[in-house]
């Protein structure tokens, strides 16, 4: 997606590669959160990544991992 920044693409690709290598999913998700959190706090996420971040965040809240994600406001 051309709307995603190079930094976002690097973060997402890194997580995807780890998942494809069968790395421990909760750890990959925690690292993804950690890597995206500074961009979310600075409101630097593209619209597409904000949407992904929000959907993924909701999924983890539904599984009882409340407080694990930051919801950026736009």
MONOR-V547879 format. One record per residue. N is the residue number from 1. RES is the residue in three letters. SS is DSSP state (H for helix, E for strand, C for the rest). OMEGA is omega in whole degrees, 0 to 359 (NA if undefined). D_LAST is the distance of its C-alpha to the last C-alpha in Angstrom with 1 decimal. Layout:
n = (N/N)
res = (RES/RES)
ss = (SS/SS)
omega = (OMEGA/OMEGA)
d_last = (D_LAST/D_LAST)
This chain:
n = (1/2/3/4/5/6/7/8/9/10/11/12/13/14/15/16/17/18/19/20/21/22/23/24/25/26/27/28/29/30/31/32/33/34/35/36/37/38/39/40/41/42/43/44/45/46/47/48/49/50/51/52/53/54/55/56/57/58/59/60/61/62/63/64/65/66/67/68/69/70/71/72/73/74)
res = (UNK/UNK/UNK/UNK/UNK/UNK/UNK/UNK/UNK/UNK/UNK/UNK/UNK/UNK/UNK/UNK/UNK/UNK/UNK/UNK/UNK/UNK/UNK/UNK/UNK/UNK/UNK/UNK/UNK/UNK/UNK/UNK/UNK/UNK/UNK/UNK/UNK/UNK/UNK/UNK/UNK/UNK/UNK/UNK/UNK/UNK/UNK/UNK/UNK/UNK/UNK/UNK/UNK/UNK/UNK/UNK/UNK/UNK/UNK/UNK/UNK/UNK/UNK/UNK/UNK/UNK/UNK/UNK/UNK/UNK/UNK/UNK/UNK/UNK)
ss = (C/C/C/C/C/H/H/H/H/H/H/H/H/H/H/H/H/H/H/H/C/C/C/C/H/H/H/H/H/H/H/H/H/H/H/H/H/H/H/H/H/C/C/C/C/C/H/H/H/H/H/H/H/H/H/H/H/H/H/H/H/H/C/C/C/C/C/C/C/C/C/C/C/C)
omega = (183/179/182/181/178/180/178/181/178/180/182/179/178/179/179/180/179/179/178/177/178/175/183/188/179/178/178/179/178/178/177/177/181/181/181/185/180/178/178/180/181/183/182/179/175/181/181/180/174/179/178/181/180/179/179/178/180/178/182/174/179/180/174/181/183/178/183/185/176/178/177/176/179/NA)
d_last = (20.3/20.2/16.4/16.4/17.3/20.7/19.5/17.4/20.5/22.8/21.1/20.9/24.5/25.8/24.7/26.1/29.4/29.8/29.4/31.9/34.2/34.1/32.7/31.9/28.7/27.4/27.9/26.1/23.1/23.1/23.4/20.6/18.4/19.8/19.4/15.7/14.8/15.1/12.8/10.1/10.9/10.8/7.5/10.2/10.0/10.6/9.3/12.6/12.5/9.2/11.2/14.3/13.0/11.9/15.3/17.2/15.9/17.0/20.3/21.1/20.2/22.6/25.2/25.2/23.3/21.1/19.2/19.5/15.9/12.8/9.6/6.6/3.8/0.0)
